[in-house]
Amino acid sequence: MDAETERARRATPEESTEEILRAAEELLREAPLSALTVGAVMGRTRLGRSSFYVYFRDVDDLVARLSQRLEEQLWEVTARWLDADDPGEGIEQALRALVDVWAQH
């Protein structure tokens, strides 16, 4: 798909939300939390600044959603240990998965 067609295609709410969350996470890899502004985040997306407010109340809401997503991933990998038949093996798998999640974010 060429760039013009991509711009013309309307993103779904899920795609737009994900694009904003991804942009915020990228920004936080490079700058402190204080640099996380609507303008800075939206400048990294294909969306207009006003689109931010369709999906998020404010920057605090954005940070809460990022945190919630991370928490869900951490609980998911922790469940590998809690659900394992062999707790020793399960904890090793869970710890490796936790390190992977931490490195990803």
PyMOL commands that set and color helices and strands:
alter all, ss='L'
color gray80, all
select helices_A, chain A and resi 3-8+13-30+33-35+38-42+49-55+59-82+87-104
alter helices_A, ss='H'
color red, helices_A
deselect
rebuild
show_as cartoon
